[in-house]
Structure formats: structure tokens, C-alpha cells
């Protein structure tokens, strides 16, 4: 898949119109490490961040746990943990990221089965996630249209995709019988 984010260069947008403290996206961006210098320093952040790798490879450390990442991987870094992440030297990654916080942030991460011990997941819905994030960039291309509701709607949609993929709804046999009976009528 061609990198549709390339037109934005390595950039980020900061939202300063937080709607509430339930869940809020404070900034988002795209980084192409074929053109950027990376640091492998360990840092601690005060917010959650979600990263979606579009292409390439890289490494994530949370504490002393190492994760090798590649295209299609999503990783979420929770606040207040020692972390480091950096691109592969031979095939550096390109990724989109969103920084978010709020009282509901831990629960949304938990619903999608992300936590400090399981920060990485490779989604089979790469195209849908890319389209969701790309539409956010297109809407917010002009500073006049940037507002946190667009960014929040993209975050909700990504969480919905991941939560549904990782926690499929199981229909009981009695519900299946009821559905079959209803369809036959």
C-alpha cells in the first residue's frame, strides 16, 4: 500500500480545545523516520499514546521488556512508565500517533486488551485503521478545521475496531436458535 500520509511530511497537530476530561486527544501526528533522526533514550510521559505503524520496523521497550514491531502493529504506551521506542536502522518505520488522556482512557485501553504487559497488537483491519486516521489528517489539514472532536472521533473509531476484533461478540446457541427461527418466519 502506498503511504498516503507522505503528503503531510513529518508533522503533528496540537489540539488546544479540549472538550472534557472523560477522554481527550491532545495531539496527533505522522512521523517518517527515513527522514528524521531518532533517539533511543528512555523517557516517561504523562499521557497515553497510540502508535500505528504504516510501514517499516522498529523496537519498543517498556521497562525492560522488548517488542519488535512492524507494519500493521499498534502499540499503546500508558502514562508514567519508563519507555523507549526507535526505528530499525535498515527499514525505519513510518507511523501515525495520537496522544490522549482522561478518566476513561484506561478503560478504553482495557476494553481493547491493551495494558502495560500487552502493549502491542497487529490488527487485520489495517486498511480501515489507515483510512480512519487519514480522514482525520485530511479534515484537520487546515488549522481552521482542527478541533478535538475530529481527533476524538478517530480515536473512538480505532478503539471500536480493535475492541471488536479482540473481543468478538459470541452469540449463545439459544440466541442463534431465536435468530434462525426469526429469519425463517
Helices and strands as residue ranges (DSSP letters): G 6-8, E 11-14, E 24-32, E 48-55, E 57-62, E 65-70, E 73-77, E 83-87, E 94-101, H 105-111, E 120-122, H 126-139, H 148-166, H 173-184
